[in-house]
Amino acid sequence: MPRVERGPVEQAVRRDLRAAGQNLRALSGLAASALALAQLLDGNSPLTARDAATVAGELRATLTELGKRKPAATQEDSLAKRRARRAARGA
């Protein structure tokens, strides 16, 4: 199957989704929506300026919602990382 060229907005959204801990092989509904909106903005559909602004707003809202769902690092994780760094320095 030929590789589909991804536009700059879709590439950026994919990076954002990975940074938010999303599995790009098994997308959630919100993540799939974000990619679809990004593809629209990359020119995969003819949009007027007003439509593009609306799509960009929806994309921003979708990414914001995904960011809220990202599991926050727990204090234990942070403490474990500090202990590991300290042990590595002392070894």
N, CA, C and O atoms as a DFTB+ gen file, in Angstrom:
364 C
 N C O
     1  1       0.855      -1.178       0.000
     2  2       0.000       0.000       0.000
     3  2       0.895       1.232       0.000
     4  3       1.810       1.313       0.819
     5  1       0.662       2.196      -0.891
     6  2       1.510       3.382      -0.948
     7  2       1.329       4.258       0.287
     8  3       0.234       4.380       0.836
     9  1       2.420       4.854       0.697
    10  2       2.386       5.728       1.872
    11  2       1.702       7.047       1.511
    12  3       2.003       7.662       0.488
    13  1       0.795       7.456       2.359
    14  2       0.064       8.706       2.153
    15  2       0.878       9.840       2.779
    16  3       1.307       9.754       3.929
    17  1       1.078      10.895       2.003
    18  2       1.800      12.055       2.534
    19  2       0.934      12.766       3.565
    20  3      -0.239      13.056       3.325
    21  1       1.528      13.034       4.696
    22  2       0.818      13.749       5.757
    23  2       1.203      15.219       5.708
    24  3       2.365      15.574       5.510
    25  1       0.199      16.060       5.894
    26  2       0.450      17.489       5.902
    27  2       1.048      17.943       7.221
    28  3       1.139      17.160       8.166
    29  1       1.453      19.195       7.290
    30  2       2.114      19.702       8.488
    31  2       1.219      19.724       9.731
    32  3       1.702      19.499      10.841
    33  1      -0.051      19.988       9.559
    34  2      -0.947      20.016      10.725
    35  2      -1.128      18.601      11.266
    36  3      -1.081      18.389      12.477
    37  1      -1.335      17.632      10.372
    38  2      -1.495      16.253      10.819
    39  2      -0.223      15.743      11.506
    40  3      -0.304      15.056      12.524
    41  1       0.939      16.074      10.959
    42  2       2.195      15.658      11.579
    43  2       2.317      16.233      12.992
    44  3       2.720      15.536      13.923
    45  1       1.967      17.499      13.135
    46  2       2.046      18.148      14.449
    47  2       1.050      17.519      15.427
    48  3       1.378      17.299      16.593
    49  1      -0.157      17.231      14.953
    50  2      -1.165      16.622      15.823
    51  2      -0.710      15.226      16.248
    52  3      -0.907      14.837      17.399
    53  1      -0.109      14.476      15.341
    54  2       0.410      13.154      15.708
    55  2       1.475      13.272      16.807
    56  3       1.493      12.474      17.744
    57  1       2.357      14.268      16.689
    58  2       3.361      14.491      17.749
    59  2       2.687      14.834      19.068
    60  3       3.072      14.328      20.122
    61  1       1.682      15.693      19.005
    62  2       0.954      16.077      20.219
    63  2       0.255      14.876      20.855
    64  3       0.249      14.724      22.076
    65  1      -0.328      14.035      20.021
    66  2      -1.023      12.857      20.544
    67  2      -0.043      11.895      21.215
    68  3      -0.330      11.353      22.282
    69  1       1.118      11.686      20.583
    70  2       2.130      10.823      21.210
    71  2       2.586      11.411      22.535
    72  3       2.743      10.687      23.518
    73  1       2.799      12.727      22.566
    74  2       3.226      13.387      23.805
    75  2       2.167      13.275      24.899
    76  3       2.486      13.270      26.088
    77  1       0.902      13.186      24.484
    78  2      -0.194      13.045      25.443
    79  2      -0.419      11.594      25.851
    80  3      -1.340      11.291      26.609
    81  1       0.427      10.699      25.345
    82  2       0.307       9.301      25.729
    83  2      -0.718       8.512      24.938
    84  3      -1.111       7.422      25.355
    85  1      -1.155       9.036      23.809
    86  2      -2.138       8.327      22.983
    87  2      -1.456       7.248      22.162
    88  3      -0.371       7.464      21.624
    89  1      -2.089       6.090      22.065
    90  2      -1.613       5.008      21.224
    91  2      -2.125       5.277      19.811
    92  3      -3.331       5.232      19.569
    93  1      -1.220       5.554      18.886
    94  2      -1.641       5.904      17.530
    95  2      -2.092       4.691      16.723
    96  3      -2.629       4.853      15.627
    97  1      -1.889       3.494      17.233
    98  2      -2.367       2.291      16.538
    99  2      -3.789       1.941      16.948
   100  3      -4.493       1.247      16.215
   101  1      -4.211       2.410      18.102
   102  2      -5.572       2.164      18.604
   103  2      -6.104       3.493      19.119
   104  3      -6.108       3.750      20.323
   105  1      -6.547       4.323      18.205
   106  2      -6.957       5.684      18.542
   107  2      -8.267       5.715      19.316
   108  3      -9.189       4.945      19.050
   109  1      -8.321       6.620      20.274
   110  2      -9.590       6.908      20.932
   111  2     -10.438       7.730      19.963
   112  3      -9.945       8.203      18.939
   113  1     -11.692       7.891      20.290
   114  2     -12.567       8.697      19.437
   115  2     -12.091      10.131      19.314
   116  3     -12.119      10.709      18.228
   117  1     -11.652      10.708      20.430
   118  2     -11.162      12.086      20.386
   119  2      -9.888      12.197      19.555
   120  3      -9.732      13.147      18.788
   121  1      -8.983      11.242      19.697
   122  2      -7.741      11.281      18.937
   123  2      -8.027      11.138      17.444
   124  3      -7.432      11.840      16.627
   125  1      -8.932      10.235      17.087
   126  2      -9.304      10.054      15.683
   127  2      -9.950      11.333      15.133
   128  3      -9.721      11.709      13.983
   129  1     -10.746      11.985      15.957
   130  2     -11.366      13.249      15.543
   131  2     -10.314      14.320      15.310
   132  3     -10.394      15.081      14.346
   133  1      -9.336      14.375      16.190
   134  2      -8.267      15.367      16.046
   135  2      -7.520      15.154      14.735
   136  3      -7.214      16.119      14.034
   137  1      -7.227      13.909      14.400
   138  2      -6.530      13.637      13.140
   139  2      -7.394      13.990      11.934
   140  3      -6.890      14.531      10.949
   141  1      -8.679      13.692      12.001
   142  2      -9.577      14.030      10.894
   143  2      -9.648      15.544      10.699
   144  3      -9.643      16.027       9.566
   145  1      -9.714      16.286      11.794
   146  2      -9.744      17.747      11.703
   147  2      -8.437      18.279      11.132
   148  3      -8.440      19.209      10.325
   149  1      -7.315      17.686      11.551
   150  2      -6.011      18.103      11.034
   151  2      -5.923      17.871       9.533
   152  3      -5.388      18.704       8.801
   153  1      -6.446      16.745       9.080
   154  2      -6.418      16.438       7.648
   155  2      -7.253      17.444       6.861
   156  3      -6.888      17.822       5.748
   157  1      -8.365      17.872       7.435
   158  2      -9.168      18.907       6.772
   159  2      -8.378      20.194       6.625
   160  3      -8.412      20.837       5.576
   161  1      -7.659      20.570       7.690
   162  2      -6.880      21.805       7.648
   163  2      -5.693      21.705       6.698
   164  3      -5.229      22.715       6.169
   165  1      -5.204      20.493       6.484
   166  2      -4.079      20.306       5.566
   167  2      -4.499      20.353       4.100
   168  3      -3.662      20.210       3.209
   169  1      -5.774      20.549       3.852
   170  2      -6.215      20.715       2.479
   171  2      -6.831      19.484       1.858
   172  3      -6.976      19.410       0.638
   173  1      -7.197      18.509       2.684
   174  2      -7.838      17.318       2.145
   175  2      -9.310      17.551       1.839
   176  3     -10.024      16.628       1.449
   177  1      -9.754      18.773       2.016
   178  2     -11.129      19.139       1.724
   179  2     -11.141      20.642       1.445
   180  3     -10.442      21.397       2.120
   181  1     -11.915      21.079       0.474
   182  2     -11.953      22.525       0.199
   183  2     -12.690      23.261       1.325
   184  3     -13.862      22.993       1.587
   185  1     -11.998      24.180       1.978
   186  2     -12.588      24.947       3.080
   187  2     -12.509      26.434       2.780
   188  3     -11.523      26.925       2.231
   189  1     -13.553      27.127       3.147
   190  2     -13.487      28.581       3.104
   191  2     -12.698      29.036       4.329
   192  3     -12.430      28.240       5.229
   193  1     -12.332      30.297       4.363
   194  2     -11.594      30.822       5.515
   195  2     -12.407      30.661       6.792
   196  3     -11.859      30.325       7.842
   197  1     -13.705      30.899       6.707
   198  2     -14.569      30.751       7.877
   199  2     -14.618      29.289       8.333
   200  3     -14.551      29.003       9.528
   201  1     -14.735      28.371       7.373
   202  2     -14.743      26.948       7.711
   203  2     -13.424      26.534       8.361
   204  3     -13.424      25.796       9.346
   205  1     -12.313      27.002       7.819
   206  2     -10.995      26.657       8.362
   207  2     -10.858      27.161       9.793
   208  3     -10.298      26.470      10.644
   209  1     -11.363      28.356      10.060
   210  2     -11.301      28.888      11.422
   211  2     -12.138      28.038      12.378
   212  3     -11.732      27.792      13.514
   213  1     -13.292      27.597      11.918
   214  2     -14.150      26.751      12.738
   215  2     -13.475      25.408      13.008
   216  3     -13.481      24.924      14.140
   217  1     -12.895      24.808      11.972
   218  2     -12.209      23.523      12.128
   219  2     -11.020      23.676      13.071
   220  3     -10.792      22.819      13.925
   221  1     -10.256      24.766      12.923
   222  2      -9.110      25.002      13.806
   223  2      -9.563      25.144      15.260
   224  3      -8.889      24.657      16.168
   225  1     -10.680      25.795      15.480
   226  2     -11.221      25.926      16.835
   227  2     -11.636      24.582      17.410
   228  3     -11.394      24.297      18.583
   229  1     -12.257      23.764      16.582
   230  2     -12.647      22.425      17.040
   231  2     -11.423      21.563      17.327
   232  3     -11.417      20.786      18.281
   233  1     -10.387      21.700      16.503
   234  2      -9.154      20.948      16.732
   235  2      -8.515      21.368      18.054
   236  3      -8.081      20.525      18.838
   237  1      -8.463      22.657      18.289
   238  2      -7.904      23.168      19.544
   239  2      -8.699      22.634      20.743
   240  3      -8.107      22.213      21.736
   241  1     -10.011      22.648      20.659
   242  2     -10.853      22.147      21.754
   243  2     -10.646      20.645      21.966
   244  3     -10.610      20.170      23.101
   245  1     -10.512      19.908      20.868
   246  2     -10.308      18.462      20.969
   247  2      -8.971      18.152      21.626
   248  3      -8.895      17.289      22.500
   249  1      -7.910      18.852      21.211
   250  2      -6.594      18.624      21.811
   251  2      -6.571      19.045      23.277
   252  3      -5.895      18.417      24.092
   253  1      -7.300      20.096      23.614
   254  2      -7.395      20.516      25.013
   255  2      -8.053      19.434      25.851
   256  3      -7.590      19.119      26.947
   257  1      -9.126      18.872      25.336
   258  2      -9.828      17.796      26.054
   259  2      -8.932      16.575      26.204
   260  3      -8.920      15.942      27.260
   261  1      -8.190      16.240      25.167
   262  2      -7.257      15.109      25.268
   263  2      -6.184      15.383      26.310
   264  3      -5.775      14.480      27.039
   265  1      -5.731      16.620      26.379
   266  2      -4.721      16.985      27.372
   267  2      -5.230      16.828      28.793
   268  3      -4.464      16.482      29.692
   269  1      -6.512      17.078      29.003
   270  2      -7.101      16.912      30.330
   271  2      -7.155      15.448      30.738
   272  3      -7.141      15.126      31.926
   273  1      -7.214      14.569      29.757
   274  2      -7.322      13.143      30.037
   275  2      -5.969      12.472      30.239
   276  3      -5.905      11.316      30.655
   277  1      -4.895      13.189      29.947
   278  2      -3.563      12.617      30.112
   279  2      -3.329      12.333      31.587
   280  3      -3.502      13.220      32.424
   281  1      -2.936      11.102      31.915
   282  2      -2.693      10.797      33.322
   283  2      -1.526      11.620      33.852
   284  3      -0.441      11.627      33.270
   285  1      -1.757      12.299      34.943
   286  2      -0.703      13.107      35.549
   287  2       0.323      12.193      36.202
   288  3      -0.011      11.135      36.734
   289  1       1.566      12.619      36.152
   290  2       2.620      11.858      36.818
   291  2       2.352      11.880      38.317
   292  3       2.111      12.935      38.903
   293  1       2.397      10.730      38.911
   294  2       2.139      10.666      40.338
   295  2       3.380      11.069      41.108
   296  3       4.486      11.065      40.566
   297  1       3.200      11.411      42.349
   298  2       4.320      11.794      43.184
   299  2       5.272      10.610      43.339
   300  3       6.488      10.796      43.401
   301  1       4.726       9.389      43.402
   302  2       5.567       8.199      43.531
   303  2       6.471       8.043      42.317
   304  3       7.640       7.687      42.462
   305  1       5.948       8.305      41.119
   306  2       6.763       8.213      39.914
   307  2       7.917       9.199      39.986
   308  3       9.056       8.861      39.667
   309  1       7.615      10.418      40.406
   310  2       8.631      11.444      40.508
   311  2       9.696      11.048      41.532
   312  3      10.891      11.223      41.292
   313  1       9.262      10.520      42.656
   314  2      10.189      10.109      43.693
   315  2      11.054       8.951      43.212
   316  3      12.254       8.919      43.484
   317  1      10.461       8.008      42.506
   318  2      11.213       6.870      41.981
   319  2      12.265       7.333      40.980
   320  3      13.380       6.812      40.966
   321  1      11.920       8.297      40.151
   322  2      12.882       8.819      39.181
   323  2      14.045       9.507      39.880
   324  3      15.199       9.333      39.489
   325  1      13.741      10.291      40.919
   326  2      14.816      10.964      41.652
   327  2      15.727       9.960      42.333
   328  3      16.946      10.130      42.340
   329  1      15.147       8.918      42.904
   330  2      15.956       7.882      43.549
   331  2      16.845       7.175      42.534
   332  3      18.008       6.883      42.812
   333  1      16.292       6.902      41.360
   334  2      17.083       6.226      40.313
   335  2      18.241       7.102      39.860
   336  3      19.354       6.610      39.673
   337  1      17.992       8.396      39.682
   338  2      19.071       9.316      39.291
   339  2      20.137       9.377      40.370
   340  3      21.331       9.354      40.070
   341  1      19.713       9.455      41.620
   342  2      20.667       9.519      42.728
   343  2      21.505       8.241      42.794
   344  3      22.712       8.293      43.030
   345  1      20.855       7.098      42.583
   346  2      21.575       5.809      42.615
   347  2      22.565       5.732      41.454
   348  3      23.669       5.211      41.614
   349  1      22.174       6.249      40.283
   350  2      23.064       6.215      39.123
   351  2      24.295       7.086      39.342
   352  3      25.392       6.730      38.911
   353  1      24.123       8.215      40.004
   354  2      25.270       9.090      40.297
   355  2      26.219       8.438      41.291
   356  3      27.436       8.593      41.193
   357  1      25.660       7.713      42.239
   358  2      26.479       7.102      43.290
   359  2      27.144       5.816      42.863
   360  3      28.070       5.353      43.529
   361  1      26.698       5.225      41.770
   362  2      27.229       3.916      41.352
   363  2      28.545       4.028      40.638
   364  3      29.114       3.016      40.229
